[in-house]
Amino acid sequence: MPLNSVSMYTKSVLDDLPIAQPEYLPFTIPNAEAWIAPPVIGDLLEAPQIYIWSGKITAGRKTMAGGSVPTIGTTSGFRIWTYEMGIFIKYMMPNDLELEDNIFPLIVDSVMEKLQSVNLPVAITDTTVGARPSHITHFGQDMDVWYGNIHSAGDERFWTYEAEIRNTIRESLQQ
């Protein structure tokens, strides 16, 4: 139910994600690595890095006939959490690569395609906090994407590309 389980689920969807590989690229883009706690900056050269941080959580309860009881699956109200999960993508490349225009957009497209392909609903339970079982009912359906941040590394031989995807995730529990 809580932020921990939704973050871990999102990480499991994106970790080791294969990136689209057009045949004309002279090299292979490595599979993406997903993190909740970021690694050292040097890892940006190894593979596309994806960081999962939540930006906003809205929690609410919708009641139906009947009172609130501790038993799950009754006619009690629904609890609904909506997460605006921030998914940050970073990748560093030499700034003189052939066909560099296509590389980072392919990474962003691969992440978005993976998020949109999750079969719903997804049952989750976070036993580390004693949470009740719940379901992710909305994932990869509504996203905002900011793309285009490019930064030069200190010696100006490498560029760091960045994008942010805000994935709206809805989690529900009847209790």
Summary of the structure (lengths in Angstrom):
residues: 175
radius of gyration: 19.2
end to end distance: 12.2
largest distance: 65.7
contacts: 508
relative contact order: 0.24
helix: 21%
strand: 41%
